[in-house]
Amino acid sequence: MANHSSESSFKIPAVKFTKLFINGEFVDSVSGKTFDTFDPRTGEVITKVSLGDAEDIDLAVKAARHAFDHGPWPRMSGAERGLIMMKFANLIEENAEEIAALDAVNGGKVFILCKFIDIAAAARTLRYYAGAADKIHGTVLKLSKGLQGYTLKEPIGVVGSIIPWNFPTVMFFMKTAPALAAGCTIILKPAEQTPLSALYYAHLAKLAGIPDGVLNVVNGYGHTAGAAISSHMDVDKVTFTGSTEVGRKVMMAAAASNLKPVSLELGGKSPLLIFDDADIGQAADIAFKGMFFNKGEICVASSRVFVQEGIYEKLVKKLVEKAKATVVGDPFDPKVHQGPQTDKKQFEKILSYIEQGTKEGATLLTGGNRVGQKGYYIEPTIFTDVKDDMTIAKEEIFGPVMSLMKFKTMDEAIKRANNTTYGLAAGIITKDLNVANSVSRSIRAGVIWINCYTAFDVDCPYGGYKMSGFGRDYGLEALDQYLQLKSVVTPVMDSPWY
């Protein structure tokens, strides 16, 4: 059983922003309705937040449309946009403690990790794309038929961004930073479970000098506000991170409206392949972090761990030791490794998967239980004797549940790793370069980590194969998703072009 820590004495700052942010102002929703946002540490209400729906999305789209068609942001030089984005990044760092507290109390994220990983990543992402804003160039074309031409890269227009609850800060800037650099305007819908930090970022955007209407934040539910973004005729592009089920609905709504382009980063059931030559201590560390970081609420989680038979028993022992040493509890407590799951629905879903795993014949090695009497805490859970056709080996659990499986040969491991509808990420642990190269080229996934896991970098594009979606976040590849490519062609003087 994992260790448990009681609540800390950390003083949580008052919530300052609870309304919608449209056209540079915090406003009530048109309906005047609000909804509760909860503290997963206790299950209690933190505050009430304005509930946006289709009417509010329409107002936000109108503001973004006007800001794009007539405002200064798309017409600034890239260098000017970059300077404002740099100021935005500085403001985030200045307020890092308060924002991290919001994500901890609203999303159950471990405070110290959120402050030094998530908030730091937000500032770094803004600075990366700020530096790219003045380097958006087309190319000169040498054409046949007596023609000359060139290409222009222009902002795609009004962007609708729909983000999930597991990384409220990281996802906010993964979507908005490249769009801002490109010169787009944005309507962002945070997850209804975790709206508080997004509203704080809207406030900082205004302070940084981002013009009114450029960045709008509308809280609301997916089936109302999210659906309104996806189907709106005046939204030029939608970017979504979340479940495959909802991603399909976003894509259908986009197609049924104005055929707006869509980029989707969806679910995963990512394999980690550990070979006999691996260092057992290092492999256990990588596998454990790959699965249990952020309490398993991470789409690339290494939830299927394939271990070669020669080291299987030793590695299993190490992983169980690490699980039992994990301190689960209040995310503000500096001794805590794992906070609560984000909300009650997810908490109950994870527990039902654990029950299903046991029913289908997997062996529960450790964990599997609720921790404490209040809040949404679950022990780090490890199953062995997991078969590839079991529910826990096929479906994305999105919680602290690891499935361990044994393999004999590299070919077997590759085949089983690819036996999934998903293709988001994969990991390989080996000292053999030939094995690393062969496996990394054979697994159908968007990112492959060798002797590491969840090793994200803003300069490295990230996205999925198969039902894990398409399009890429991070890297300059993400910037291209917010740009239109225009060709301009003229005849060369006195040359026939027909």
NORVEN-V490792 format. One record per pair of residues at least 4 apart in sequence whose ideal C-beta (glycine too) atoms are under 7 Angstrom apart, sorted by sequence separation. I is the first residue (numbers start at 1). GAP is how many residues later the second one is. D is the distance in whole Angstrom. If there is no record, write none. Layout:
<<I:GAP:D> <I:GAP:D>>
This chain:
<<28:4:6> <29:4:6> <52:4:4> <54:4:6> <55:4:7> <56:4:6> <57:4:6> <58:4:6> <59:4:7> <60:4:6> <61:4:6> <62:4:6> <63:4:6> <64:4:6> <65:4:6> <66:4:6> <67:4:4> <72:4:6> <76:4:4> <78:4:6> <79:4:7> <80:4:7> <81:4:6> <82:4:6> <83:4:7> <84:4:7> <85:4:7> <86:4:7> <87:4:7> <88:4:7> <89:4:7> <90:4:6> <91:4:6> <92:4:7> <95:4:6> <96:4:6> <97:4:6> <98:4:7> <99:4:7> <100:4:6> <101:4:6> <102:4:6> <103:4:5> <109:4:7> <110:4:6> <111:4:6> <112:4:6> <113:4:5> <114:4:5> <115:4:5> <116:4:6> <117:4:6> <118:4:7> <119:4:7> <120:4:6> <121:4:6> <122:4:7> <123:4:6> <124:4:6> <125:4:7> <126:4:6> <127:4:6> <128:4:7> <129:4:7> <143:4:4> <167:4:5> <168:4:6> <169:4:7> <170:4:6> <171:4:6> <172:4:6> <173:4:5> <175:4:7> <176:4:6> <177:4:6> <178:4:6> <180:4:7> <190:4:6> <195:4:6> <196:4:7> <197:4:6> <198:4:7> <199:4:7> <200:4:7> <201:4:6> <202:4:7> <203:4:7> <204:4:6> <206:4:7> <210:4:5> <220:4:6> <221:4:6> <222:4:4> <223:4:6> <224:4:7> <225:4:7> <226:4:6> <227:4:6> <228:4:6> <242:4:5> <243:4:7> <244:4:7> <246:4:6> <247:4:6> <248:4:6> <249:4:6> <250:4:6> <251:4:6> <252:4:6> <253:4:6> <255:4:6> <274:4:5> <278:4:7> <279:4:6> <280:4:6> <281:4:7> <282:4:6> <283:4:6> <284:4:6> <285:4:6> <286:4:6> <287:4:6> <288:4:6> <289:4:5> <292:4:6> <294:4:5> <307:4:6> <308:4:7> <311:4:5> <312:4:6> <313:4:7> <314:4:7> <315:4:6> <316:4:6> <317:4:7> <318:4:7> <319:4:6> <320:4:6> <321:4:6> <322:4:7> <329:4:6> <342:4:6> <343:4:7> <344:4:6> <345:4:6> <346:4:6> <347:4:7> <348:4:6> <349:4:7> <350:4:7> <351:4:7> <352:4:6> <353:4:6> <354:4:7> <355:4:6> <356:4:6> <358:4:7> <364:4:5> <386:4:6> <390:4:7> <391:4:6> <397:4:5> <408:4:6> <410:4:6> <411:4:6> <412:4:6> <413:4:6> <414:4:6> <415:4:7> <432:4:7> <433:4:6> <434:4:6> <435:4:6> <436:4:6> <437:4:6> <438:4:6> <439:4:6> <449:4:5> <456:4:7> <464:4:3> <474:4:6> <476:4:7> <479:4:7> <491:4:6> <21:5:6> <22:5:6> <38:5:6> <39:5:5> <52:5:7> <66:5:7> <76:5:5> <104:5:5> <109:5:4> <114:5:6> <143:5:6> <179:5:4> <190:5:5> <205:5:4> <210:5:6> <220:5:3> <222:5:7> <242:5:6> <278:5:4> <291:5:6> <293:5:6> <296:5:6> <307:5:5> <331:5:6> <341:5:5> <357:5:4> <372:5:5> <388:5:5> <389:5:7> <392:5:7> <407:5:5> <430:5:5> <443:5:6> <464:5:5> <472:5:4> <473:5:5> <38:6:7> <67:6:6> <68:6:6> <103:6:5> <143:6:5> <229:6:6> <254:6:5> <330:6:6> <341:6:4> <358:6:6> <371:6:4> <386:6:6> <387:6:7> <407:6:5> <430:6:6> <449:6:5> <456:6:7> <463:6:6> <472:6:6> <491:6:4> <19:7:4> <20:7:5> <38:7:6> <39:7:5> <92:7:7> <104:7:4> <164:7:6> <179:7:5> <218:7:6> <240:7:6> <329:7:5> <370:7:7> <371:7:6> <386:7:5> <463:7:7> <19:8:6> <38:8:6> <73:8:7> <141:8:4> <163:8:4> <190:8:4> <230:8:6> <254:8:5> <307:8:5> <327:8:5> <331:8:3> <370:8:6> <371:8:6> <428:8:6> <440:8:4> <463:8:6> <17:9:6> <19:9:6> <20:9:6> <36:9:5> <37:9:5> <141:9:6> <163:9:6> <229:9:6> <274:9:5> <327:9:5> <341:9:6> <383:9:6> <392:9:7> <407:9:7> <417:9:6> <463:9:4> <37:10:6> <101:10:6> <104:10:6> <140:10:5> <141:10:7> <176:10:6> <188:10:7> <205:10:5> <240:10:5> <291:10:5> <327:10:5> <328:10:5> <369:10:5> <393:10:5> <440:10:6> <462:10:6> <463:10:6> <471:10:6> <100:11:6> <103:11:5> <139:11:7> <251:11:5> <290:11:7> <291:11:5> <326:11:5> <368:11:6> <392:11:5> <428:11:5> <461:11:4> <462:11:5> <36:12:6> <37:12:5> <138:12:6> <139:12:5> <163:12:6> <176:12:6> <238:12:6> <250:12:6> <290:12:3> <291:12:6> <326:12:6> <367:12:4> <428:12:6> <462:12:5> <35:13:7> <138:13:4> <175:13:7> <202:13:6> <251:13:7> <274:13:7> <367:13:5> <368:13:5> <461:13:6> <34:14:4> <35:14:6> <100:14:4> <138:14:5> <161:14:4> <250:14:7> <354:14:5> <367:14:3> <436:14:5> <460:14:6> <461:14:4> <34:15:6> <100:15:4> <103:15:7> <138:15:5> <161:15:7> <202:15:4> <272:15:6> <287:15:6> <366:15:7> <367:15:6> <447:15:6> <460:15:6> <34:16:6> <35:16:5> <137:16:7> <172:16:7> <238:16:5> <366:16:5> <446:16:7> <458:16:5> <459:16:6> <461:16:4> <34:17:6> <136:17:5> <247:17:4> <365:17:5> <386:17:4> <426:17:5> <446:17:5> <461:17:7> <33:18:4> <97:18:6> <199:18:6> <272:18:6> <287:18:5> <365:18:7> <386:18:6> <446:18:5> <96:19:5> <100:19:5> <198:19:5> <247:19:5> <351:19:7> <364:19:6> <365:19:5> <381:19:6> <383:19:7> <386:19:5> <426:19:4> <446:19:6> <31:20:7> <99:20:6> <159:20:5> <230:20:5> <363:20:6> <380:20:5> <381:20:5> <382:20:5> <383:20:5> <384:20:5> <425:20:5> <428:20:7> <445:20:6> <29:21:5> <362:21:4> <363:21:5> <378:21:6> <381:21:7> <383:21:7> <423:21:5> <424:21:6> <425:21:7> <444:21:5> <28:22:6> <29:22:5> <31:22:7> <168:22:6> <231:22:4> <238:22:6> <244:22:4> <363:22:4> <378:22:6> <382:22:6> <423:22:5> <424:22:6> <425:22:5> <426:22:5> <427:22:5> <428:22:5> <429:22:6> <444:22:7> <446:22:7> <29:23:5> <96:23:4> <168:23:7> <230:23:4> <237:23:6> <243:23:7> <244:23:5> <362:23:6> <423:23:7> <195:24:4> <222:24:6> <230:24:5> <233:24:6> <236:24:6> <237:24:5> <238:24:5> <239:24:5> <240:24:5> <241:24:4> <242:24:7> <243:24:6> <362:24:5> <30:25:4> <159:25:5> <161:25:6> <163:25:7> <231:25:7> <232:25:7> <233:25:5> <235:25:6> <410:25:6> <414:25:6> <418:25:6> <30:26:6> <165:26:4> <168:26:4> <172:26:6> <227:26:6> <231:26:5> <357:26:5> <417:26:5> <418:26:6> <427:26:5> <29:27:5> <92:27:6> <155:27:5> <157:27:6> <158:27:5> <159:27:5> <160:27:5> <161:27:4> <162:27:5> <163:27:6> <164:27:5> <190:27:7> <192:27:7> <351:27:7> <354:27:6> <155:28:4> <156:28:6> <163:28:6> <165:28:4> <169:28:6> <185:28:6> <186:28:7> <188:28:7> <192:28:7> <350:28:6> <362:28:6> <388:28:6> <410:28:7> <414:28:5> <18:29:6> <155:29:5> <165:29:4> <168:29:5> <172:29:6> <185:29:5> <186:29:5> <187:29:5> <188:29:5> <189:29:6> <190:29:6> <192:29:5> <347:29:4> <410:29:7> <414:29:6> <18:30:7> <20:30:5> <92:30:5> <93:30:5> <168:30:6> <186:30:7> <270:30:5> <272:30:4> <360:30:5> <362:30:6> <15:31:6> <18:31:5> <19:31:5> <92:31:5> <187:31:6> <189:31:6> <268:31:5> <270:31:6> <274:31:7> <280:31:6> <284:31:6> <288:31:6> <347:31:7> <360:31:6> <388:31:6> <15:32:5> <18:32:6> <20:32:5> <267:32:6> <268:32:6> <270:32:6> <274:32:7> <276:32:4> <283:32:6> <287:32:6> <344:32:6> <270:33:7> <271:33:5> <272:33:5> <273:33:5> <274:33:5> <275:33:5> <278:33:7> <343:33:7> <357:33:7> <7:34:7> <89:34:4> <269:34:6> <270:34:7> <272:34:7> <274:34:7> <276:34:4> <280:34:5> <284:34:4> <288:34:5> <269:35:6> <271:35:6> <276:35:5> <280:35:6> <284:35:6> <340:35:5> <341:35:4> <356:35:5> <357:35:4> <20:36:6> <189:36:5> <340:36:4> <356:36:7> <22:37:5> <89:37:4> <189:37:6> <281:37:7> <340:37:5> <341:37:6> <22:38:5> <88:38:6> <89:38:5> <280:38:6> <284:38:6> <176:39:7> <353:39:6> <23:40:4> <189:40:6> <424:40:4> <22:41:6> <85:41:5> <86:41:6> <274:41:7> <423:41:5> <187:42:6> <324:42:6> <338:42:7> <423:42:3> <295:43:5> <323:43:5> <328:43:5> <423:43:4> <85:44:7> <86:44:5> <295:44:6> <297:44:7> <323:44:6> <353:44:5> <422:44:6> <424:44:4> <85:45:4> <297:45:6> <320:45:5> <421:45:6> <422:45:6> <423:45:5> <136:46:7> <292:46:7> <295:46:6> <320:46:5> <421:46:5> <422:46:5> <122:47:5> <126:47:6> <350:47:6> <354:47:6> <82:48:4> <85:48:7> <122:48:7> <125:48:4> <129:48:4> <133:48:4> <353:48:6> <82:49:6> <118:49:6> <121:49:5> <125:49:7> <129:49:5> <132:49:6> <328:49:5> <350:49:3> <119:50:6> <82:51:4> <118:51:5> <122:51:4> <126:51:5> <130:51:6> <328:51:6> <350:51:7> <81:52:5> <82:52:6> <118:52:5> <125:52:5> <129:52:4> <346:52:7> <346:53:7> <326:54:5> <78:55:4> <79:55:4> <78:56:3> <77:57:7> <78:57:7> <323:57:4> <78:58:6> <107:58:6> <341:58:6> <46:59:6> <323:59:6> <46:60:6> <107:61:6> <320:62:6> <338:62:7> <319:63:6> <162:64:5> <175:64:5> <103:65:5> <39:66:5> <103:66:6> <41:67:7> <162:67:6> <40:68:4> <316:68:6> <37:69:6> <160:69:4> <99:70:7> <160:70:7> <171:70:6> <160:72:7> <160:75:4> <158:76:6> <158:77:5> <159:77:7> <164:77:5> <158:78:5> <159:78:5> <160:78:5> <161:78:5> <162:78:5> <163:78:6> <164:78:5> <157:79:3> <156:80:5> <157:80:7> <159:80:7> <162:80:7> <74:81:5> <156:81:5> <13:85:5> <107:87:5> <13:88:6> <106:88:5> <162:88:7> <292:88:5> <316:88:6> <12:89:6> <68:89:6> <304:89:6> <68:90:6> <106:90:5> <12:93:5> <65:93:6> <64:94:5> <102:94:4> <103:94:5> <303:94:6> <312:94:5> <85:95:6> <102:95:5> <85:96:7> <61:97:6> <305:97:6> <307:97:6> <309:97:5> <99:98:5> <102:98:6> <303:98:7> <305:98:7> <309:98:7> <81:99:7> <303:99:6> <304:99:5> <305:99:5> <306:99:5> <307:99:6> <308:99:6> <309:99:6> <81:100:6> <303:100:6> <305:100:7> <99:101:6> <297:101:6> <304:101:7> <306:101:5> <81:102:7> <296:102:7> <297:102:7> <296:103:4> <295:104:7> <296:104:4> <295:105:5> <296:105:6> <306:107:5> <292:108:5> <74:109:4> <95:109:7> <73:110:6> <306:110:6> <291:111:5> <306:111:7> <73:112:7> <92:112:6> <91:113:5> <88:116:6> <91:116:6> <68:117:4> <88:117:6> <91:117:6> <67:118:5> <88:120:4> <64:121:4> <87:121:4> <64:122:7> <87:122:6> <88:122:7> <64:123:6> <84:124:6> <300:124:6> <84:125:5> <269:125:7> <299:125:6> <300:125:4> <302:125:6> <61:126:6> <84:126:6> <60:127:5> <269:127:6> <166:128:6> <268:128:6> <267:129:4> <57:130:7> <166:131:4> <166:132:6> <290:137:6> <73:138:5> <72:139:6> <71:140:6> <273:140:5> <73:141:5> <286:141:7> <71:142:6> <71:143:7> <286:143:6> <67:144:6> <273:144:6> <67:145:7> <49:146:5> <67:146:3> <271:146:4> <283:146:5> <66:147:6> <67:147:5> <194:148:7> <64:149:6> <193:149:5> <63:150:4> <193:150:5> <269:151:5> <278:151:4> <302:151:6> <64:152:6> <278:152:6> <63:153:6> <269:153:5> <277:153:6> <278:153:7> <268:154:5> <270:154:6> <273:154:7> <275:154:7> <277:154:5> <300:154:6> <267:155:6> <270:155:4> <271:155:5> <272:155:4> <273:155:5> <274:155:5> <275:155:4> <277:155:6> <60:156:4> <268:156:3> <270:156:6> <298:156:7> <35:157:7> <268:157:6> <275:157:7> <37:158:6> <60:158:5> <37:159:7> <275:160:6> <57:161:6> <293:161:6> <56:162:5> <290:163:4> <289:164:6> <290:164:6> <289:165:7> <52:166:4> <273:166:6> <286:166:6> <52:167:5> <53:167:6> <286:167:5> <51:168:7> <52:168:4> <57:168:6> <50:169:6> <51:169:6> <65:169:5> <49:170:5> <54:170:6> <53:171:4> <57:171:4> <61:171:5> <53:172:6> <57:172:6> <52:173:5> <61:173:5> <54:174:4> <61:174:6> <57:175:7> <270:175:7> <166:176:7> <165:177:5> <21:178:6> <15:181:6> <18:181:7> <21:181:4> <272:181:7> <17:182:4> <24:182:6> <17:183:6> <109:185:7> <17:186:6> <108:187:7> <24:188:3> <23:189:5> <24:189:7> <23:190:5> <23:193:7> <22:194:5> <21:195:6> <21:196:4> <268:196:7> <20:197:7> <20:198:5> <265:198:6> <266:198:6> <20:199:6> <265:199:6> <268:200:5> <266:201:6> <267:201:6> <266:202:5> <266:203:4> <265:204:5> <264:205:4> <264:206:6> <263:207:7> <264:207:6> <263:208:3> <265:208:6> <263:218:5> <111:220:5> <110:221:5> <111:221:5> <109:222:6> <112:222:6> <247:222:6> <108:223:6> <244:223:5> <110:226:6> <104:227:5> <104:228:6> <110:229:5> <109:230:6> <108:231:4> <108:232:4> <108:233:6> <108:234:5> <107:235:5> <237:245:7> <108:268:7> <41:289:6> <182:297:6> <181:298:6> <184:298:5> <41:299:6> <174:299:5> <40:300:4> <174:300:7> <178:300:5> <182:300:4> <40:301:6> <43:301:6> <178:301:5> <182:301:5> <40:302:6> <40:303:6> <179:303:5> <178:304:6> <38:305:6> <2:321:6> <2:322:6> <5:322:5> <8:322:5> <10:322:4> <1:323:7> <3:323:7> <6:323:6> <7:323:4> <159:323:6> <2:324:5> <3:324:4> <4:324:6> <5:324:3> <6:324:7> <8:324:4> <3:325:7> <4:325:5> <5:325:6> <8:325:4> <2:326:5> <156:326:5> <155:327:7> <156:327:6> <5:328:5> <155:328:6> <156:328:5> <154:329:7> <5:330:6> <128:330:5> <153:330:5> <154:330:5> <5:331:5> <43:331:6> <128:331:7> <42:332:5> <43:332:6> <153:332:6> <154:332:6> <42:333:5> <43:333:7> <125:333:5> <41:334:5> <124:334:6> <151:334:6> <152:334:4> <40:335:6> <151:335:7> <40:336:5> <151:336:5> <152:336:6> <149:338:6> <150:338:6> <149:339:6> <149:340:4> <147:342:5> <148:342:6> <132:344:6> <147:344:6> <148:344:5> <146:345:6> <147:345:7> <143:346:7> <146:346:5> <132:347:6> <136:347:7> <146:349:3> <129:350:7> <146:350:5> <147:350:5> <146:351:4> <145:352:5> <2:365:7> <4:367:5> <4:368:6> <2:369:7> <2:377:4> <1:378:6> <2:378:6>>
